[in-house]
Amino acid sequence: MHESDVLVVGAGPIGLEVAAGLKGVGVSYSHVEAGQIGATFGWWAPRTRFFSSPERLNLCGVPIPSVDQGKITGEEYQAYLREIVRQFGLEVRSYRRVVRVERDGDAFVVRTARSLHGVGGEKELERAQAMHDPAEGKGGEEYRARRVVLAIGNMHRPRMIGVPGERLPHVSHFFEGPHKYFGTRLLIVGGKNSAVEAALRCRRAGARVTISYRGERLDEQRVKHWLRPEIEWLIEQGEIGWLPHTVVREIRDGSVVLNDASGRSAPTVVETDFVLLMTGYVQDPTILEAFGVALEGPERRPAHNPRTMETNVPGVFVAGTACGGSQERARYFIENTHVHADRIVRAVTGTGLPVGEPEFGSLEES
Ligand SMILES: Cc1cc2nc3c(=O)[nH]c(=O)nc-3n(C[C@H](O)[C@H](O)[C@H](O)COP(=O)(O)OP(=O)(O)OC[C@H]3O[C@@H](n4cnc5c(N)ncnc54)[C@H](O)[C@@H]3O)c2cc1C
């Protein structure tokens, strides 16, 4: 049994920032992660760049070196996270997935199982099967702590669209990189950043790309301003096919049936070799529910006090994008959740927010 004052679950950027904060003030803590540190960036397509500027991704005030002053890739960020762990001497117990929790007086006893990957990405879809792998069940451990910080992220599973054929082998919810689609017909479903970026990269790599989107036009709020001119120009030139106001009705081997979103026109059939469903991701609430955290609203956001990050369950805190639940419209990013680490450290050490800090409710977007 590992005993500490605090158990931090999840070693994405914000979990690491919480751990560094706790260590900095001498609070005893344990830190477990289902995969490797920064596991979420491990399932991004190779060389995907952040939309956020490097300085907004800085952890604990340590600048991210950027050779060209541009946006960094997921791989570069993982390298940076490794340096943060080394520099601050953080001890992350990787490949340990929290699977169970029990109360023991005023403490929590948390059980982990040996895990082969982080929570999220294509492999998460295979997890039900992996759980039957004897290796997955071995190496379980117990952690006892009076406080638990859940920095577990919120992109655990794809947002399924629930149509026949969604699980066919040529259909994916994860963009693994453009090379796979060279010389093929690719239908991309979605109209936000991920869909547009995948369309641009695949088209440059020699795929014949068509986008199906339920909206009439690309949403200005949901597509980064530097992506819009290129995608709009390519659509205008007919270099990328554009099927606005369409929703997928059925995916078949070799084609996709699209309904007119308004229901006024007859369905159309689009021939395609591959289908990429860029329809977003949802949070797996299992662990939050196991702790008794209330999930609120349609996005099922964990109830918490934004001043302390403590949930409705005393002693259980949320940090990072985990606070957002299954965000329909992303509001929680790395850049506006760095502050969670400081709030949690203050709550745990009983120092509270200093006078003059913003009050309740206005803290989320700071
Ligand atoms: C293509 C793409 C581009 C993006 N670009 C940006 C961007 O530009 N800026 C931005 O801010 N965000 C971006 N995001 C979102 C980004 O991934 C998140 O903002 C970031 O990872 C959130 O950090 P986090 O520490 O809150 O959670 P995560 O990085 O998701 O870390 C959570 C960790 O918790 C672990 N975990 C979960 N459950 C358990 C459990 N039961 N037991 C043990 N460990 C567990 C997971 O394995 C994971 O490592 C992008 C996402 C995608 C897919």
Ligand as a Chemical Component Dictionary entry (heavy atoms), coordinates in Angstrom:
data_LIG
# 
_chem_comp.id                   LIG 
_chem_comp.type                 NON-POLYMER 
_chem_comp.pdbx_formal_charge   0 
_chem_comp.three_letter_code    LIG 
# 
loop_
_chem_comp_atom.comp_id 
_chem_comp_atom.atom_id 
_chem_comp_atom.alt_atom_id 
_chem_comp_atom.type_symbol 
_chem_comp_atom.charge 
_chem_comp_atom.model_Cartn_x 
_chem_comp_atom.model_Cartn_y 
_chem_comp_atom.model_Cartn_z 
_chem_comp_atom.pdbx_ordinal 
LIG C1  C1  C 0 -5.350 17.196 -32.642 1  
LIG C2  C2  C 0 -5.473 17.873 -31.315 2  
LIG C3  C3  C 0 -4.959 19.167 -31.164 3  
LIG C4  C4  C 0 -5.055 19.807 -29.938 4  
LIG N1  N1  N 0 -4.516 21.043 -29.807 5  
LIG C5  C5  C 0 -4.574 21.667 -28.623 6  
LIG C6  C6  C 0 -4.020 22.961 -28.432 7  
LIG O1  O1  O 0 -3.498 23.566 -29.369 8  
LIG N2  N2  N 0 -4.073 23.531 -27.197 9  
LIG C7  C7  C 0 -4.645 22.884 -26.124 10 
LIG O2  O2  O 0 -4.646 23.417 -25.015 11 
LIG N3  N3  N 0 -5.193 21.671 -26.257 12 
LIG C8  C8  C 0 -5.168 21.047 -27.468 13 
LIG N4  N4  N 0 -5.726 19.822 -27.604 14 
LIG C9  C9  C 0 -6.343 19.200 -26.463 15 
LIG C10 C10 C 0 -5.217 18.666 -25.569 16 
LIG O3  O3  O 0 -4.940 17.348 -25.916 17 
LIG C11 C11 C 0 -5.581 18.878 -24.153 18 
LIG O4  O4  O 0 -5.839 20.258 -23.957 19 
LIG C12 C12 C 0 -4.490 18.455 -23.152 20 
LIG O5  O5  O 0 -3.989 17.156 -23.412 21 
LIG C13 C13 C 0 -5.156 18.536 -21.797 22 
LIG O6  O6  O 0 -4.229 18.335 -20.786 23 
LIG P1  P1  P 0 -4.702 17.634 -19.433 24 
LIG O7  O7  O 0 -3.470 17.532 -18.597 25 
LIG O8  O8  O 0 -5.892 18.306 -18.888 26 
LIG O9  O9  O 0 -5.200 16.163 -19.884 27 
LIG P2  P2  P 0 -4.455 15.024 -20.730 28 
LIG O10 O10 O 0 -3.253 15.540 -21.428 29 
LIG O11 O11 O 0 -5.489 14.351 -21.546 30 
LIG O12 O12 O 0 -3.936 14.039 -19.577 31 
LIG C14 C14 C 0 -4.806 13.190 -18.880 32 
LIG C15 C15 C 0 -4.010 11.938 -18.483 33 
LIG O13 O13 O 0 -4.769 11.183 -17.538 34 
LIG C16 C16 C 0 -4.563 9.813  -17.777 35 
LIG N5  N5  N 0 -5.694 9.080  -17.200 36 
LIG C17 C17 C 0 -7.002 9.191  -17.531 37 
LIG N6  N6  N 0 -7.743 8.336  -16.791 38 
LIG C18 C18 C 0 -6.879 7.674  -15.967 39 
LIG C19 C19 C 0 -7.042 6.643  -14.994 40 
LIG N7  N7  N 0 -8.243 6.097  -14.730 41 
LIG N8  N8  N 0 -5.936 6.190  -14.333 42 
LIG C20 C20 C 0 -4.700 6.725  -14.606 43 
LIG N9  N9  N 0 -4.501 7.692  -15.538 44 
LIG C21 C21 C 0 -5.579 8.154  -16.205 45 
LIG C22 C22 C 0 -4.488 9.720  -19.304 46 
LIG O14 O14 O 0 -3.803 8.549  -19.723 47 
LIG C23 C23 C 0 -3.752 11.021 -19.675 48 
LIG O15 O15 O 0 -2.349 10.830 -19.817 49 
LIG C24 C24 C 0 -5.671 19.164 -28.840 50 
LIG C25 C25 C 0 -6.200 17.882 -28.990 51 
LIG C26 C26 C 0 -6.113 17.240 -30.218 52 
LIG C27 C27 C 0 -6.677 15.861 -30.372 53 
# 
loop_
_chem_comp_bond.comp_id 
_chem_comp_bond.atom_id_1 
_chem_comp_bond.atom_id_2 
_chem_comp_bond.value_order 
_chem_comp_bond.pdbx_ordinal 
LIG C1  C2  SING 1  
LIG C2  C3  SING 2  
LIG C2  C26 DOUB 3  
LIG C3  C4  DOUB 4  
LIG C4  N1  SING 5  
LIG C4  C24 SING 6  
LIG N1  C5  DOUB 7  
LIG C5  C6  SING 8  
LIG C5  C8  SING 9  
LIG C6  O1  DOUB 10 
LIG C6  N2  SING 11 
LIG N2  C7  SING 12 
LIG C7  O2  DOUB 13 
LIG C7  N3  SING 14 
LIG N3  C8  DOUB 15 
LIG C8  N4  SING 16 
LIG N4  C9  SING 17 
LIG N4  C24 SING 18 
LIG C9  C10 SING 19 
LIG C10 O3  SING 20 
LIG C10 C11 SING 21 
LIG C11 O4  SING 22 
LIG C11 C12 SING 23 
LIG C12 O5  SING 24 
LIG C12 C13 SING 25 
LIG C13 O6  SING 26 
LIG O6  P1  SING 27 
LIG P1  O7  DOUB 28 
LIG P1  O8  SING 29 
LIG P1  O9  SING 30 
LIG O9  P2  SING 31 
LIG P2  O10 DOUB 32 
LIG P2  O11 SING 33 
LIG P2  O12 SING 34 
LIG O12 C14 SING 35 
LIG C14 C15 SING 36 
LIG C15 O13 SING 37 
LIG C15 C23 SING 38 
LIG O13 C16 SING 39 
LIG C16 N5  SING 40 
LIG C16 C22 SING 41 
LIG N5  C17 SING 42 
LIG N5  C21 SING 43 
LIG C17 N6  DOUB 44 
LIG N6  C18 SING 45 
LIG C18 C19 SING 46 
LIG C18 C21 DOUB 47 
LIG C19 N7  SING 48 
LIG C19 N8  DOUB 49 
LIG N8  C20 SING 50 
LIG C20 N9  DOUB 51 
LIG N9  C21 SING 52 
LIG C22 O14 SING 53 
LIG C22 C23 SING 54 
LIG C23 O15 SING 55 
LIG C24 C25 DOUB 56 
LIG C25 C26 SING 57 
LIG C26 C27 SING 58 
# 
